């Protein structure tokens, strides 16, 4: 395990009774952490949104507390060095770090320059630099991209460049924070293949925090779980435990769909991969032969009359009667001949002659690989994005012709980068501003936020929140005006399973109250659970559009885990299987 056979190894990580408390907080974020990660292991860190995963990762290279502030009690030893005695720059030759947004961390413009930058800062001789750059280009499959502009790369390519830039300093430990959260399934596989190669071929230690466990658990050697100690209020205490992946996730709500399917089916041993699950699922497929799966249901658009849903959610007055704007007619969002181009002369076509008609009352998913034109289309539909040609109409009104304030009450868009919408110094201030600007009742935005991710201290700075909490705050801000059309760009980034469930239920409720809901996402499991329809894009064009079960189940890249396990039967989710077994599937 340790490489040398005589010591902990230069890639070993040790937490010894570590407690981390941030300034201004009376309760530690992590308490009494004792953890050993041997050299050469691929370790996945699992925990709910805001549980402290990023804090744990930050402590490995000294960012916590040297840059974040706060107090770290106990010892963190990385490759034989105590982080209390070493600044992050002093650990750069031991620990490489790649954040959630690789493009935001780049400091040059071209792939080859980015790979060389960290070595320049460390004073590596020129001949050694050239050799390492070439090795990294080959190792991560980047040789053909060496002269490409970083901004022109796909998400998966950018992530591989970010990993390569971290590795040219030749660290023995690589820390990855949500490395696949912004990637389509194919790009995610590319990145995980590269990471696995680093572990198996070079003996590196990789510590990875990831919410999309269905993508990573089959590759991991061990799991570290961060769990609450008793009832968990905002800022409460968590405990950290380590062990085998199956052991740590066997009873966890955060387990991937194949593990949850095994529980429902009553399999004796937990499974981690689709391949293992298919081997175990023969009897399950036989039990469900001839049984039709259920799926998301939505009322017909003509039934929307302004009546309440009977569910008290933000935007209602507490009596089950819908809030402001519900009496507007439920109408289709219609787009015709949308063309979006980028570049100085419009030489890059992002969206090419797209026609869409999106009905209220249904959750629509917009899918496609990175760079297929999803975000460009969303901005064109919202009205503030540039259109070279085409029109958008909602009840005869084009949002592109309205003032920003009026357009936001009609069509709202939650972008991929939530900080684009957040500029005040506290969560409470952001919520109050959103209520005021939207004309909503005081507390509306705060109620949406708690509905999505649970309690968040109002005095918290949005920049100090987890990625998932920032996303939830941005969603809450955009929902405050009670818009007729809700567009979301990758809203599940950084969200754990429970937060996704709350988001999905919220979107379903919005659709049920006559809203048009369109979600651009790479999260196939979220789509399988919550979407009624899927619009699939490639190269700026719509290549498929129809019911979710038909579009994604037929796709090798975008099929959810249950669909792959149960093929050729048309099951998409664990909940469908569980319901079928409960209502008459043969046991």
N, C-alpha and C positions, 0 to 999 in steps of 0.2 A: 504493500500500500504506500509506504513512505518513500520509496525510491532508493534510499541509501541502505535501509535495513538496520541502521544503528540509531537513528534519531527521528524526530517528527517529520523531517522532509522540508525542503525549501518551499514547497507548495502547501504546507499544512496551515490550518487556521484553528486558533484556540480562543474561546471565550471563557473566562474564569470569574464566575460570580459577578457578572456585569449588570449594572443598573444604569439606565440612561434617563435623565430628567432634563427637559428643556426649560429654559428661562421662562418664568411667569407661570409655570405649571406646578401644582402641588403634588401631582401624581406622576410617577415615572412612566414613560412610554414602554420601556422594557425593564423587567426586574428579575435579578438573580439568575441571569442566563449563564448556564454551563453547557458548553458546546464544543465538540471536536469534529472538524472536517478534515479527514486524512488527505494527503497528497494524491492527485490523480483521480479524484472523484468528481462526478457531475452531480451536483446537489441542487435540488429545486426547493425554493422557499415558498411556503404556502400560507396564506392568511387572508382574512377579509379585508375589504377596503379600509385603509386607515389603521390597520392593525400594528404597523411598525415595521413592515418589510423593508422599506427604503431606509429606515433608521438602522436596521441590522446590517444592510449592505453598506451603508455609509460608514459604519464603524470599522469595516474591514480594511479600508484604506485611510482611515483617520479623518475623513471629512466630518464625521461625528466624533468628537465635538469641536475639532479645531476650526471649522468654518461655520458650522451651524450654530455654535454656542451651546449652552447648557453644560451639564455635568455628567461625566462618565466615571462611575465608581467600578472598581474591579480592574481586570486586565484583559486586553485583546492583544494576542501575540500572532503575528503573521510572518511566516517564513523565518521564525526565530527573532523577529523584531517587535518590540513593544510599541504600539501605536501612540501611547502617551508620550514617548520620547522622540517620535518621528512625525513630522508634518507629512501631509499627502505627497508633496514633491519629493520627500526623502524615501517614499515607498513606491515611486513610479517604476523602479526596476523590478519590483516584486509583485505589484498589483496593477492590473489594467482594468479600467472602468469604462463601460459603455452605457449611456443613459437611454431613456425611453425614446427620445427624439434625436436621432443621429445627425440630421441636417442642422439642428440648432447648435450642435457641438463642433461642427467643422470650422476650421480657422483658415483654410485655403480654398481655392476654387476648383482644383483639378485633382483627380484620384492620386496620381503619383506624388504630387506635392504633399497631399494630406498624409500619406503613408510615411513620408520622410520627416514631417514637421517635429514629431516628438523626439526623434533622434537628434535633430538639430539643437533642440533645447537641452539635451543631455550631453552635447559635445561629442557625439559619436564620429569617428573619422570617416571621411567621405567614401573611401573604398568599402568600409564595413557597411555604411549606409546603403550603398548601391546593392550590395549583396543581399542585405535583409529585405529591401524593397522587392527585389526579384523573387526571393523566396516566398514572400507574403502574397505577391501577385499569383504565383503558382498554387500555393496552399489553398487560397480561398477562391480560386477560379476567377481572378480579376484581370488577367493579362490583357485581354482584349479591350478592357475599359481604362487602361492606364492613362490615356490622354483625354478622357471624357470629362466634361464639366460635372461636378458633383450634383448640381441642381437639376441636371438632366437625367439622372439615374432613377431607376425604380426604387421603391422602398426597400426591397430585399437587397438590391445592389448597394444602396447607401448603408444598410445595416452591416453588410460584409466589409465595406470599406472602413466603417467605424471600428469594427472588431480588428481589422488589419492594422489600423493606426494605433490601437491600444497595444497590439502585440509586437510591433517593431522595436519597442523598448525591451523586448524579451523577458516579460514578467513570467512568473510561474503560476500566477493566479489571475483568473479573469472573472470580473463581476459584471453581470448583465441584469439590467432592470427592465423587465417587460420587453424582451427583445423581439417578440413577434406580435405585439399588440396592434401595430399599425400595418401589418402585412397581410396580403392575401394568402390563402392556403399554400399555393405553390411556392411563393417567396419565403414563407415561413419554413417550409421543408428545406429549402436551400440553406437558410441560415442555420437551422438545427443540424443539418448534415455537416456543415462546416465546423460547428461547435463540437459535435461528436467526434469528428476527425481529430480535433485538438486534444481531446481527452484520451482517445484510444491510441493515437499514433505518437503524440508528443508527451503524454503523461501530465498534461496540465490539470490544475484544479479549477473547475468552473462552478461558480455559485450564481444561480439564476432565480430571480423572482418572476413569477408568471401566473396570471389568472387563467389563461386558456390552457388548463392542465391537459386537456385531451390532445394537445399538440406535443407535450414534452415528457409526460410521465414514463412512457415506454423507453425513453433514452436515459433516464436518471438512475443513478446508483443509490441515492439516499434522498430523503425528504426531511426538511426542517419545517415544522408547523408552529405557527404563532397563534395561540388560543387564549381566550379570556379566562381569568381566574374568577369563577362565580359570575354573578350578574355584572354586565359590563356597561357602566355609564360612559359618557363621552370622556375620553382621556383616562379610562380605567386601566387596571394592571393586566398584562398578558404574560403568559408563560411560554417558553420556547422548548420544544422537544424535538429530538432527532431520532431517525431510525430508517428502516427499509420503507420504500415507497408504499407497498401494499399494506404494511403494518400501520403506517401513519395515516393513510387515507381510507382504510377499510370501513370506518364508520363516520367519515367526515361528510358534511353537506357539500363541501367543495370538491368532492371526488368527480372525476370526469364521467361522461355518460356511460362508457362501457362498464365501469365499476358499479354505477347505479343500476344498470341493466342486470348485472349479475345478482344484485341484491333482490330485485324484483322477481327474477327467474328462479332464485333459490340455489344458485351455483355454490358448490362447497368452497371453492377457492376464488379469491378475487383475481380479476384479469386486468391487465394494463393496456393491452393493444387490441386493435380490431382483429388482427390475425388470431390471437388467443380466444377472443370472444366468438369468432365464427366457428372455431373448433368446438366450443362449448354449447353453441346455440342450436344445434340440430334438433334437439328435443323441443326447444322453445318454438322454433319455426313450425314444427309439426303440430304443436298445441294450438297455434294461432292460424293454421291453414283455414282459409275460408272466412276468417273474421275481418271485417272492414275496420280500419283505424278511424278514430275520430280526429278532429283537428280544430284550429281556431274557427270560431263562428262569429259572424257580424250581422247586425240587423240590416235590412234593406234600406237604402238611402231614403226612400219615400216615407219611412216610418218616423223620421226625425221631426218632432213637432215642438221641441223646446221643453218637453217634460224631463224631469230629473231621472237619473239612473237609480236612485235609491241608495247610492253609495256616497258617503261623505268624503270627498277628496278635495284638495285645494281647488279653488275656483267655484265651490258651491257655498251656499250660505248656512250650511250645517243642518238643514232640514231635508237634504236630498234633492233640493231644487237647484238647477244649474245656475251658474253665476253669469256675469256680464257677457253679452254677445251670443248667448246660446240661441236666441230667437232669430238670428240671421238664417236665411235659407241655406240648406245643405246643397252645395253645388259642386260640380266637378272642377278639378284643376286641369285645364287643357293647354297643351303646348303643341305648336305647329312649326315645323321646319327650323328647329333651333340649331344654329351654327355658332360655335364659340371658337375663336382663334387666339393664339398667344404669339409673342414675339414682336419685334419692332415692326415688321411688315406683315404680321399675321401669317407667318409661314408655317406655324405649328397649329394643326387643326385638332382641337381637344374634343369638340362635339360636332358631329357631322349629320345635319339634316334629321334631327330627332323629332318624332311625333309621339306624344303621350296623352293619355286621358286617364287621370287618377280619380277614382270615385271616393266620396266620403264614406265613413263607416267601415273602412278596411285599413289594415296596416300593410303598407307596401314596402318592400325591401328593394334597394338598389344595390346590385352586386356586380363584381367584375374585378379583374386583377388590378394591382397598383398601376396608375397611369392610364386607365381605360376611359377616363372622362367623367367619373361620377361627381367629383367636387365641382367641376366646371359647370356641369348640368344643374346641380343644386343652386349655385349662385345665379345662374341664368333664370331659373324658376323663381327665385326669391326677388329678383328685380334689380339688385344693385350690381350684379355681375354683368360683364360686357357681353352683348350678343352681336354677332356680325350679321345675323339674319334670324328671322322667325318671330313668333309672338307667343305671349302667355296670357291666358284669360281665366279669371275666377269670377263667375257671374257677370261676365262682360267687362270686367275691370282688369287692366294690366298693371300689376304691382310696380313695374318699371317706370310707370308714369306718375307715381305718387311720391309725396314727400317721405323721407325716411321714417318719420313718426307714424304717418298713416299707413305706410307699407308694412311696418312691423305689427300693427294691429290686424292686418290682413294675412300676411305670410311672415313667419318667423323662421330663422335658420340658426341652429346651434353648430358652430364650426368645429373643426378638428382641434384647434388650439383654443382652449377655454379662456386663457389669459387675454385673448384679444377682446373679450367682453368685460373683463374684470380689471378695474384700475383704482379702486378705493383700498383703504388700509385695513378694513375689517369685514368679516362676513355679514355682520349686522348692518353695516353701512351700505353694502352692496344690496342687501335685501330691501332696506328702506328706500334706497334710490330707485330700484326697479318698481316698487309699489307706487311711488310718487309719479314717475315718468309714465307708467302704464295706466294711471287712474284706477288702480286696484285697491281693494280694501287693505288697510295696514295688516301686515302679517301674512299676506298671501304668498309672497316669495319664500319666506322662511318656512311656511307650511309645506310648500312644494319640496324644499330642500330636505326637510326631515322625512317627508314621505318617500324620497328617493334613496337616501343613505343613512337615515337615522339622525340622532342629535349631533349637531356640530356647534361648538362654542361660538357664540356671536362675536366675541372679541378676537377670534382667530384671524390672522392675516391670510387672505386667500393664497398667497405665495407659499405659505407654510403647510397648506393642506396636501393630502395625497392627490395623485393624479385623478383618481376616481372621485374624490370629494370636489375637486375643482370642476370637473366635468358636470357633476350633479348641480353645483351652484350655477354654472352657466345655463344648464337646462332650466333650472328654476327661474332664473332671471328672464329667459326668453318665453316662458310659459305664462308669466304674470299678466300680459295683455290679453290673454285668452284668445289667441289668433284662430282664424278659420283654417289655416294650413300650417302644419308643423313639419319642418324639414330638419333632419338631424344627420350630421356627418360624423360617422364613427363614434356614436355615443356610448358604446360599451367599453371603450378603452379604459383600462384601469379599474373596471368594476368587477367585484366578486360575484359569485353565483346569486347570492341573496339580493344584492343591489340590482342585478340584471332582472331578477324576478319582479322587483318593485317597478323598475323602468318599463318592463314589458306590460305589466298590469296597468300602469299609467297610460301608456300609448294605446292600449286596447280600450281603456275608459274614454280617452279623448276621441278615438274613432267612433266609439259607441254614442258619443254626444254630437256626432255630425261633423267631425273634423276630418280633413284630408291629412293623413300621416304618411310621410315618406322617409325611410331610414336608409342611408348609405352605410354599408357595413361589410366587413370581411368575416364577421362572427357567424359562421354557418349554424352553430347550435342555437344561437339567439333567433335567427331567422326561422329555423325549423320549429321552434317553440311558439313564436309569437306572430309571424308574418302570414297574412292571407295570400298575398301575391308577391311575385318576384319579377323585377325588371333586370335583365342581365346585359351588361355592356361589354364591348371589346372594341378597341381602336376608335373610340368616340361614337360608335353606333350601337343601337339596341339590337341584340341578336336573339333574344328570347324574352317573352313576356307572358305570364300566365300564373295559375295557381302554384303556390310554393311547392307543394308535393310533387307536381309534375316537372317543374323547372330544376330544382336542386337535386331531387332524387336521381335524375337522369344524368347528373354531372359527376364525373370522376373527381374533379377538384373541389366542388362545392357541396357534395353530399355530406350530411352529418354522420356521426359515428354509428348511430342506431340504423340508419339506412344501409350503411355498408355491412353491418353485421347481419341484418335481416333480409338482405337482397336474396331472391327477387321479390319478396313481399314488400308492400308499400308503406312500411313503418318509418317514421321520422324521429320520434322522441320516446324517451323512457316513460313519460306520462301517458302517452297513447298505449303503450304496451301494458302498463300497470292497470289502466282503465279496462282494457280488453280482457285481461286475466280476471279482473274483478267482476266483469259483467257476463262472463260466459265462455272465455277461452278455456279449452280443455286442460285440466290440471293433471 
